[in-house]
Amino acid sequence: MVMTRQPPARSVPPAAQKHSRQTWFLAVVAAIGLVIVGYIVLVDLPQRRSAAAPPGGRQRLADIPFDGQRAYENLKQICDLGPRPSGSPAMVRQRELLRSYFEKLGATVSEQTFRVRHPRDGSAVEMANMVVAFQPETKERFLVGVHYDTRPYPDQDPVDPRGRFVGANDGASGVALLMQLGEAVKDMKGRYGVDFVFFDGEEFVFREGDPYFRGSNHFAEEYVANPPGHAYRQGVVLDMIGDKDLQLFEEGNSVDWPPSRAVVNAIWSTAKKLGVREFIARRGHTVNDDHLALCQKAKIPTCDVIDFDYPHWHTQGDTADKCSALSLAKVGWVIEEWLRRGVR
Ligand SMILES: [Zn+2]
């Protein structure tokens, strides 16, 4: 079959057809070469590809070892707390929920509290980053960050930009994924430890011009001014990763700094090995997010995994039904495998 598709006669230039023994020898060598190449192209490569992705190319929840359904239940539980802007009672309840959840997993939970002035009325607002440490005694660590506050108002909502914003994708999705990821990370015993960092005040923003990324900036400044007893090797920030229609392009800022580019390469190549095609190895939007403070101030190579093409971004429609267990499963699986390879 392969031979008929690759007629060896064509590979021999007309000028060489002199029927000398040497010409015949070359023709035979060329034919054998073509058979080998033909085998690789037609038989071997497709088999290798199918080993990476299940037949048909569409992964279902049951194909993925990361429990996306439980992650999705977490997402609904977080959304049920209601809007969770910095300093709100629902944010305090979320913090209590996360503390007890991760302490039950055996992690060490600490809070990094700080105070900012409310951008509208100048009053003091209490904020807290939460750090969940696995293998806390390990001096070199990986960081997985998400923001856990929600924007005070759905300013992009076409009907009511002062309405209710529950932030299912933009807020709860990353938190929900880390809750489930903790189930795997608690048993990862390697050379390196893992910290989950929940950033407060990512968007305590009431009007354009109000500062973003309060928590990640505070975290990065503290890391430099009062260095902890450990150092971070690499980090990833997950944001808006629950969208049903998931597409994860490489984020521009992450790609532009060579140390964070290495993290991008590692994560996207892990996704390729697992056959998770929603990680698309091409440059997408350039997004300012919590990773910038980590890269620029703390010099921790950190990439941002974000699906910025989300039709319900900053609207009242960013609710749990726009997210899916399957998307959480895919991202969770890739990040889990990336950590598994990293910590050993
Ligand atoms: Zn947002």
Boltz pocket constraint, residues with backbone or C-beta under 6 A from the ligand:
constraints:
  - pocket:
      binder: B
      contacts: [[A, 151], [A, 170], [A, 203], [A, 314]]
      max_distance: 6.0
